[in-house]
Amino acid sequence: VVYGSTEAEPISAIAVDELIADDELNLGRGLNVGRVDKSAEFKIIKITEEAIVAESEQELSQLDLPKGTIGEIIVSGDHVLSEYFNNDEALKRNKIFIKGKCWHRTGDSGYLGNDGNLYLTGRCNTLIIIGDKLITPFVYEGRFLLIPNVEMGTIMMLPKGLSAIIELSAVGNTDAVKTEIEKMDIKFDQIRFVAKIPIDPRHNSKIDYPRLRFMLDKP
């Protein structure tokens, strides 16, 4: 199974059997996408919405995060796309150029595990920051799936605070699910149950966060 993007593929790869075995044991700590490919140079850097400009590799390295810390995954290599067609804004936002070398900002968050594998923890723009704590909805989406009778779930910051959004299976019991969620390592301001969490039409598997937020904002 290959991890990559339109602009940079492959970034890493993992054998199917290893991925299945890891998910059975560790669902909820991130998606194990295996070893970084030998064609790719990568970094985990501090997450920022701003464009990144660096005059040298040493200056860029000041954004590096230690092993096990969640940050944005950036990658460089001969296979990395270095330009976009008529899209200067995307170029500014997604690329870092240092003396002709191109680093691509994936927009994905993740960390390097102690086992040397790369773990994905969702898109950077879905992360929730509360004080000095970084909350990754992607990780909790995995943990929710471990709760019996939960079909799907995620986390959002809503007007009433940090919220768990849960879709139950046909036989789901709200009280039993609430009890399990309340045992988790973070405190939710509310737990909301919905009939259906919308899925994006492109992948038909990923949560459509804008549609979900719009749905939850409706009276």
N, C-alpha and C positions, 0 to 999 in steps of 0.2 A: 504494500500500500504506500503510495507516494504522496508526500506533502509538498505542495508548491502553490504557485499562483500563475496567472496569465503572464506576468512579467518575469517570473523566476521559477523555473521548474527543471529538475528537482531541487528541493531544499533538503529534504531528508526522506528516509524510507524505512519501513518496518515490515517484517514477515507477517503474513496473515495470522499464523498460529500464535506468534508472540503477542500480537495485538489482542487477539481474543482472550488469551490467558491473562494478560495484564488487565483488561477490562473487567474480567470476572473477579479479580482480586482488588483492584484499585480504582474502580469507577468512582469518580468524585474528587480525584486529585488533579485532573486534567487529562487530556487526550495524548497518549503516548504515540509520537510519530517517529520514533526511532532515532537512528544515528544520522547526523548531518552528512550529506553527500560529499565525497572528496572533491567535487567540482565547485563546492560552495564555501565561501568564507562567511562566517556569521557572527553577530553580536547580539546580546540582549542589552538594550539601553533604556534609560529613564524615559517614561512615557510623557509626551508633550503633544499638544495640539498645534504648536507652532512649527513653522518650517525650520529646518536645521541647516545651519551653515557652519562649516569647519574648514580651517585653512590647512590642517594637517591631520594625520592619523592620530597623533598624540593628543590633539585638541578634541577629536571625536571620542577618544578613549576615556575622556573625563566623564562621559555619559554612561560608561559601562557599569553594569550591575553585577554583583557577585553571584556565584552559582546558587541556585535555589530561590533566587529573587525574581518575581514576576516583572517583566518589562516588555518593550516592543521588540519584536524580532526584525533585524535588518540583515540583508544578505548581499554579497558581492561575488562576482565571478564572470567568466566569459559568456555564460549563458543568460546573464541578467540583462533585461531590456533597459537601454540607457536613454530612450526618448519616447515621446508620445506624438501622435500626429495632430498638429494644430491645437495643442492643449498645454499652454505654458503654466497654467495654474496647477494642473496635475503634476507637471514636472517639478515645480517648486515645492509642492507638498510631499511628494513621494520619493524624491531622489536627493541624495547627498553626493556632491562631486568633490573629490579631493585630488587635484593634479591629474585629471583625466580618469581617475578611478571612480566608478559609479557604485554607490551603495543604494539598494532599494529598500524602502520602508514598507514592510508588508501590511502594516495596520493590524497585525495579529499580536496578541499578547501571549507570553509563554515564559518558560524558564528551563534551564538546563538542570536535569536531575543528577543526583549523586551517582547514578548508574551510567552517566554519560549520554543518556537519551534526551531528546528534546520533547517537552510537554507543552501542548497548546492549552490556553486558558480563556479563549474567546477573543472577540474583536476588542481592540483598545477602547473604542468609543462606547462599549457597553459596560465598562468597568465603573464601579461606584466607589467614590472616595468619601469616607466619613472620618473626619479628623485626620489622624495619621494611619488609618486602617484602609486597606485596599480590598474591596469585595468583588469577587469575580462571579457573576451570574452563571457563566458556563460551567464552573465547577459545581455549583449548587444544583444546576439542572441535572447533573449526573447523580448527585446525592438524592434528589427527589425521586429519581427513577428506582432507587433502591427501596423506597417505601411501598409496601403492598397497596395495590389498587390505585396508584398514581400513574396516569397515562402520560402526563407531561407537566413540567413546571418550570418557572423561572423566577427571577428577582428583579424588581424595579423600584426606583425611588418615585413615589407618588406624593400628592399633596398631604396625605396622612402619614407619610414617612416611609421607611423601608418596608416593602411589601413582598410577600411570597404569593405568586399567582399560580394556581393549581388547577389542572384539568384532571378529573377523576375518570377511572374506567367505569364501565357500566355497573359494577358492583361496589364501587367505592363508598366509603363511609367517612363523612367529613370529620366527625369527632375523633375517630381513630387516626386519621391522617394528621389532624391538628396536634394530637398528642405527640406523634413522632417528630413533627417539625419543631415543636417547642423544646425538644431535647437537643436540637442542634447547637453549634457553638456560637451562633449569633442570635440576637433577639430581634424579632420582627415586630414592627408596629401594628401590622395587620396581616391576616392571611385571607386572601380572596379566592373563592372558587368560581371558575367560569365554565360554561358548557363546552367551549372549544377554544383552544389557543390557536390563532391563525398561523399558517405556515407560508413561507414565501413561495411564489409560483415558479421561480427559476429552479430551485433545488428540490422543492417539495419535501424538504426535511428540516430546514432551518426555521427557527421562530421568526416571524415577521414582526419585529419589535415596534416599528411605527404604527402598523395596523393594530397591534395589541394595545399600545398606549392610547390610540384614538378611541378604541372600543371601551377602555376603562374610564376614559374622561367623559364619556357620554352619560347623561343623567339616567 
